[in-house]
Amino acid sequence: MSRPFLIFTLLAVLFMGQVSRADEAADKEQLREIEKRSAASLVNGDFQMLGSIFAEEWTLVSDDGQVLSRQQIFGQLRNGDLRFTSYALGDLDLRIFGDTAIVIGRGAPHGEYRGERFETNELFTDTFIRVGGQWRCILSHTSTLPQ
């Protein structure tokens, strides 16, 4: 193997590693923004935005073991059974695996569920897949943290 070819190959591999880290940083920033838009859209009732974030197949697993579909959650939001008055996001830990991403975060949702007020602190995990260049949430899990 010639020396110039070896040097070229080494430089190409190093460059590809830099591009991949830059892509990962951009993906993480996109996912941070998606989480912020999701929280704001829950408070504002922006179903168009929520629909662009949560895939049709999205499922929520709650800390009490309920498994709820997108249709069920959106239905509760639309009919007023579930209403968010605020949703503060805390730290987010983002992990990218190609076209799959996992976001582990803290949130502080406040609102009402069937007329009863709630103010909780939670730990959540959102699983995203990239479809047609867009990140879509397909699975969420929440755990209420002790007060």
Secondary structure as UniProt FT lines:
FT   HELIX           3..44
FT   HELIX           47..53
FT   STRAND          54..61
FT   TURN            63..64
FT   STRAND          67..69
FT   HELIX           70..78
FT   TURN            79..80
FT   STRAND          82..97
FT   TURN            98..99
FT   STRAND          100..113
FT   TURN            114..115
FT   STRAND          116..119
FT   STRAND          122..131
FT   TURN            132..133
FT   STRAND          134..144
//
